[in-house]
Amino acid sequence: MTEFVGLPRTGPWLAVRDLSFFYGPSPVLTDLNLDFYPGRHYIIAGPNGAGKSTLLDLLANLRKPAAGGIMVIGRPLAGLAPAKLARIMALAPQDVRLDFSFTVRQVTAMGRRPYQGRWGRLTPDDVVAVDRALAALNLLELAEKPVTALSGGEKRRVVAARALAQETPVILFDEPTAGLDVAQALALMELARRKADEGALVITVSHDLNLASTRGHEFVFLKKGRLAAAGPTGQVFTGDVLGDVYEAAARVMNDEFAGGLQAAFRPRESSNGRCG
């Protein structure tokens, strides 16, 4: 397990307390209370508009809550200097415009900015971190290619590589597998799980329930901005919970080939009785 020097191994690294957020008069998140622990890969899931990406933005301090707050390793998130937070937490956002002609390596190296001096020169340690991130996302062969020449899926992997190059104990991924082919999606989620197994706290927003269920230690289900269920995958990834969250008939089965629990859905009106 990777040891993060100076960080506690017990207690939550992120603690969400009575958190609410509004867009104008409309509530997006309401009274959320959650604890996120190191060494765990959390999957945040739920229907469109449930508040998943907004929660990630709040955790990353990109938005300010209307009420409540977030503690980061025992300290208020709102009181952390940006440079300090950037050494604790990395975010791979869902929507990033990469329409400038930097290379894949140059974009990935942007993840090293929290550690650089005023001139922004890469140290040997920075170069190692960048190469490690590129290798982890299978991007070494594309390292010198301009990002403007990449496919959408390749750009998404570059964004993830930039976050990995930051080498933080907390990593946030927002829909990292959207637009990826099957092999790359599997590899990225395996990587997220491995980082958590090594001691990091990893939080991933995902719509791919069957991929996430085999790589996530825990699930957090949101519905209409409220917490619907949270806990270890084996406890909350059930037909009853999925049926309630997604408003569809749901059945969950253990699939040895897939490596864990898998869900199947159908419209409720075509269901002949209860599915669970």
N, C-alpha and C positions, 0 to 999 in steps of 0.2 A: 504494500500500500504506500502511495506517495505521502510523505509527511509535509504538511504546510507549516513551516516554522512559526511559532508564536500563536497559532490558532488552536482553540479548544477542540478536543475530540468528543466532548459531550455537550449536550444542549443544542438548540437550533442555531444555524448560522443565519437564517432569515426568519424573522417572526413578523407576521402580519396581524395587526390588531385593529378590529372595528373599522376596517378600511372601506371607504365609499368614494365613488367618483361619478361625476355628472358631465354630460355634454349639454351645456345650456341647462334647461330645466329637466332633461331626461336622465334618469339614473342608469348608469352602465354597470357599476358594481355597488353592492349594498352590504355593509356590515360583515365583511370577510374576516375570518380568523383562521390563520394557517401557520404551521411550523414546518420549516424545511431543514433537514438534517444533513450533515456531511456524509459522504459514502453512499448516497442514494440518488437514483435517477427518477425524477418525478415527471409524469406526463400530465399536462393540463389539457383537458379535452372538454368538448361540449358543442352544441349547435352553433351555427353562424350567429353572431351578435350576442354571444353569451358573456363576452368580456375577457376572453383569453389573452389576446394581444395587449389589451389595455392593462391587464394585471402585470404582464411582463414589462411593459413600459414603466409602470409604477415601481416595480422592483428595481429597474435600472435607473430610476430617478429622472426619467425623461418626461414624466408628467407628475403633477403634484396632486395628492389626494384632497378631496373635499372634506373628508373627516377621517379620523384614525391616523395610523402611522405604521412605519416599517422599521424594525430593528435589524441591523447588520452586525452580526457577531457581537451583540450586546450594546451597540451604539446606534443612536438614531440616524437613519439614512439621511434625513434632511440636514444633519450637521456635518456630514462627511464632505471634505473638499473633493472636487472632481478628480484631482490627481490621485488622491488616496483611494477613492472608489474604483478608479480604473485599474488599480493593482489588486483589487479584491474581486471584481466582477467584470466579465466580458459578455457582450450581447451580440449575437448574430441575428439581425433583424430580418423580417420577412421582405420588406420592400426597400431595396437599395438601388440607386441609380449608378451604374458603372459605365458612364458614357464618355470617359476620358481615356486617353491612350496610354495609361500606365500599364506596365506588365503585370502578370499574375504575381510575380515575386514582389514587385513594388507595393501592390495593394496589400498583400499578406504582411509585408514588413510594417505597414501602418499600425498593426497591432502592437508593435514594440514602442510606440511613442511614449507610453507612461514611464518608461525606463530610460529614456534618452535625455541628454543634456540639451542646452539651448540651441546647439547647432544641428541636432538631429542625426548625428552620424551613428551608423550601426557598429556595435562592438562585435567581437568574435562570438560572444554569448548570444547576441541578437541574431546573428547569422545562423547559428545552430538552431535557435528556436524557430526561425522562419523555415529552415529546411525540414525540421521535424514536423511542423504543421503542414507543409506542402506534401510531405510523404504520407502523412496520416489521411489526407483527403485525395490521394492518388493524383496529385497535380504537378509532380516534378517534371514530367514530360512537357507540360504546358507553361512552365515557370517563366519563360522569356517571351511568351505570346501576349500581345496586347489584349486587355480584357474586352475591348470593343469587338474583338473577333471571336468571342466565345458564345456558345449557346446559353440559353437561359439557365439550364441545369448546371452548366459549368460555372457560370457566374455565382450561382447559389453556393457551390462548393468553395469558391474563393472567399465569399463572405464568411463562411464557417471557418476556413483556414485562418483568416485574419483574427477571428475571435480566439482560436486555439493558440496562435502565436503570442497572444497576450499573456498566456500562462498564468491564469488566475485560479484561485480555489473555487470560485463560483462561475458557472457558465450557463448562459441562457440562450436557447435556440428557439426561434419563432418559425414554425413550419419549415424546418430545414430540408425535408425530403420532397417538398412540392416541386414538381417538374423534373425530378430525378428518375432515371431508369431504375429497374428493380435492383440490379446489382449495386449501384451506387447508393440507393436508399438503404439497403441492408447494411452496407459498409458504414454509412454515417451513423445509423442507429446503434450498430455494434460499437462504434467508437464512443458514442455518448455513454453507453452502458459501461464500457471499459474505464472511461475517465472516472465515473462514479465509483466503480469497484476499486480504483486506485486511491480513493479518498476524497475526490472532489464532490461538490454539490452541483448536480446538473438538473436543469429544469427545461423541458421541451414541450412547446405547444405543438400538438399534432392532431390532424383529422384522420390519419391512417391508424385506426384503432387496432387492427390485427397485427400490424408491424410493431406498434408501440407496446402492445400487451406482452410481447415476448422479450422486450428489451427494457421495460420500465419496472423499477422496484415498486413504485407507488403511482396511484392515479389520483388526480384532483379533477372532479367533474363540476363544471359550472353550468348553470341554466338560468337564463334571464338575469344575469348579474349576481346571482346568489350561489352559495355553495350547495351543491346537490349531494355530493358524496366525496369522501376522501379516505384513503387508507392503502394498505398493501394491495397489489394487483389481485392476488388470489381472493381477497375479501370483498372488493368493491367492483371488480370486473365481472358482473353477473347479469343475467338476463333481466332481472327485476330492475336493477339500477339503470342499465342501458335503455330498457324500454321506457322508463320514466323520463330519463334525460333527453332522449331523442324522439320520444312520442311515436314509437313504432314497436311492433312485436319483435322481441329479441330472444335469441337462444345462444348460449355460450357452451362451447365444447373444448375439451383438451385435445390438442392436435400434436402428436409426437413428432410428426414431420416438420411442422412449423416451429416447434420448440416451446409450446405453451398454449394459453387460452386463445381461442378464436371465436369471433362473434358472427352470427348471421342474422339478417333483418328481413322483415317483410311488412307491408302496410298493416296496420291494426285491423282494418276492415275486412282483410282476407284471412285473418287468424281464426282458427277454430278452437277457441279456448286459450288458456294462459300458456305463454312461452316463458321459460326461465332456465 
